Amino acid sequence: MTTDYSPTAGVRVPDTELAAEATALVRDVTDDLVYHHSRRVYFFGALQGRVRDLSWDPELLYVGAMFHDLGLGERFRTSGRRFEVDGADEARRFLRSHGVPEDSVRRVWTAIALHTTPGIPAFMEPEVALVTAGVEYDVLGLGYEDVPETDRAAIVALHPRPDFKRRILAAFTDGIRPKPETAFGNVKADVLQHYVPGFERGDFVRTILDSPWPE
């Protein structure tokens, strides 16, 4: 498997047993959409780390990136929990099974759990910040010009994104539709409002006013 994507940036997937097993696991249980997106998240996150002059653990960033959308899978659709938490728990089990220290496990769990919660990860540990940065780059195009066009093209050549915008929105919809309550107060409510007829998003103000407190 080719791990170097660019003659200029030279970011590589860690050449370790842990990274290889993470790759094999995610490749086995996800489709091409999630696999290639997850790999791009790692590469773009690492490049954003260079832009921000951060120091991070490549293995932890890689596992966080590879597991971050695992919770969208069909087997988690009846969990009743946010898909980010399902993915984070899977990463925690994987890392603990390899004897990874608990502080490192916590960083990866947090990186995955918060990757759709803007405004917070950027102020946390580098691995947490950079999983979100990679996701925001690949999905939202935030900081698009931070990565040189030659590097961006090389990453996409290695991990293509055909019709990605439509397909990732469909994956979000499929993963969240069975548990719409988990969209309350987060960005997935936007997805369900666009793609699920009859969906009614939770209203934070209404929740406060209708609470059992008398005043």
PEHU-V210047 format. One record per residue. RES is the residue in one letter. PHI is phi as a letter, one per 30 degrees, with the letter a starting at -180 (none if undefined). NEAR is the number of other C-alpha atoms within 12 Angstrom. Layout:
res=RES phi=PHI near=NEAR
res=RES phi=PHI near=NEAR
//
This chain:
res=M phi=none near=12
res=T phi=d near=17
res=T phi=c near=25
res=D phi=d near=22
res=Y phi=c near=28
res=S phi=b near=26
res=P phi=d near=15
res=T phi=c near=18
res=A phi=d near=24
res=G phi=i near=20
res=V phi=d near=30
res=R phi=b near=28
res=V phi=d near=36
res=P phi=e near=27
res=D phi=d near=19
res=T phi=b near=17
res=E phi=d near=15
res=L phi=d near=27
res=A phi=d near=32
res=A phi=d near=21
res=E phi=d near=24
res=A phi=d near=39
res=T phi=d near=33
res=A phi=d near=18
res=L phi=d near=21
res=V phi=d near=35
res=R phi=d near=22
res=D phi=d near=16
res=V phi=c near=23
res=T phi=b near=27
res=D phi=c near=21
res=D phi=d near=21
res=L phi=e near=31
res=V phi=d near=38
res=Y phi=d near=32
res=H phi=d near=31
res=H phi=d near=42
res=S phi=d near=45
res=R phi=d near=45
res=R phi=d near=44
res=V phi=e near=46
res=Y phi=d near=49
res=F phi=d near=46
res=F phi=d near=48
res=G phi=d near=51
res=A phi=d near=46
res=L phi=d near=39
res=Q phi=d near=41
res=G phi=d near=33
res=R phi=d near=21
res=V phi=e near=20
res=R phi=d near=20
res=D phi=h near=12
res=L phi=c near=22
res=S phi=c near=21
res=W phi=b near=28
res=D phi=d near=27
res=P phi=e near=33
res=E phi=d near=32
res=L phi=d near=46
res=L phi=d near=51
res=Y phi=d near=46
res=V phi=d near=51
res=G phi=e near=55
res=A phi=d near=52
res=M phi=d near=49
res=F phi=c near=53
res=H phi=d near=50
res=D phi=c near=48
res=L phi=e near=42
res=G phi=d near=36
res=L phi=d near=39
res=G phi=d near=33
res=E phi=e near=24
res=R phi=d near=19
res=F phi=c near=26
res=R phi=d near=27
res=T phi=c near=22
res=S phi=d near=24
res=G phi=i near=21
res=R phi=c near=25
res=R phi=e near=41
res=F phi=d near=43
res=E phi=d near=42
res=V phi=d near=30
res=D phi=d near=34
res=G phi=d near=38
res=A phi=d near=36
res=D phi=d near=31
res=E phi=d near=35
res=A phi=d near=43
res=R phi=d near=34
res=R phi=d near=22
res=F phi=d near=28
res=L phi=d near=32
res=R phi=d near=20
res=S phi=d near=16
res=H phi=c near=18
res=G phi=i near=14
res=V phi=d near=21
res=P phi=e near=15
res=E phi=d near=17
res=D phi=d near=17
res=S phi=d near=29
res=V phi=e near=32
res=R phi=d near=27
res=R phi=d near=35
res=V phi=d near=50
res=W phi=e near=37
res=T phi=d near=40
res=A phi=e near=48
res=I phi=d near=47
res=A phi=d near=37
res=L phi=c near=38
res=H phi=d near=42
res=T phi=c near=35
res=T phi=c near=26
res=P phi=d near=24
res=G phi=j near=15
res=I phi=c near=19
res=P phi=e near=28
res=A phi=d near=27
res=F phi=c near=18
res=M phi=c near=24
res=E phi=e near=27
res=P phi=e near=33
res=E phi=d near=43
res=V phi=d near=48
res=A phi=d near=42
res=L phi=d near=49
res=V phi=d near=55
res=T phi=d near=46
res=A phi=d near=49
res=G phi=d near=45
res=V phi=d near=44
res=E phi=d near=31
res=Y phi=d near=30
res=D phi=d near=36
res=V phi=c near=29
res=L phi=c near=19
res=G phi=i near=18
res=L phi=d near=19
res=G phi=i near=23
res=Y phi=e near=23
res=E phi=d near=16
res=D phi=d near=23
res=V phi=c near=31
res=P phi=e near=19
res=E phi=e near=16
res=T phi=d near=18
res=D phi=d near=28
res=R phi=e near=34
res=A phi=d near=22
res=A phi=d near=25
res=I phi=d near=38
res=V phi=d near=25
res=A phi=d near=19
res=L phi=d near=22
res=H phi=b near=29
res=P phi=d near=22
res=R phi=b near=27
res=P phi=d near=15
res=D phi=h near=12
res=F phi=d near=22
res=K phi=e near=17
res=R phi=d near=16
res=R phi=d near=19
res=I phi=d near=29
res=L phi=d near=29
res=A phi=d near=23
res=A phi=d near=31
res=F phi=e near=41
res=T phi=d near=32
res=D phi=d near=27
res=G phi=d near=36
res=I phi=c near=41
res=R phi=e near=35
res=P phi=d near=26
res=K phi=b near=27
res=P phi=d near=35
res=E phi=d near=24
res=T phi=d near=27
res=A phi=d near=33
res=F phi=d near=24
res=G phi=i near=20
res=N phi=b near=25
res=V phi=d near=26
res=K phi=d near=35
res=A phi=d near=29
res=D phi=d near=23
res=V phi=d near=28
res=L phi=d near=32
res=Q phi=d near=23
res=H phi=d near=19
res=Y phi=c near=22
res=V phi=c near=24
res=P phi=e near=12
res=G phi=i near=11
res=F phi=d near=23
res=E phi=c near=19
res=R phi=d near=26
res=G phi=d near=22
res=D phi=c near=16
res=F phi=d near=14
res=V phi=d near=11
res=R phi=d near=11
res=T phi=d near=14
res=I phi=d near=13
res=L phi=d near=12
res=D phi=c near=12
res=S phi=d near=11
res=P phi=d near=9
res=W phi=d near=8
res=P phi=d near=7
res=E phi=a near=7
//
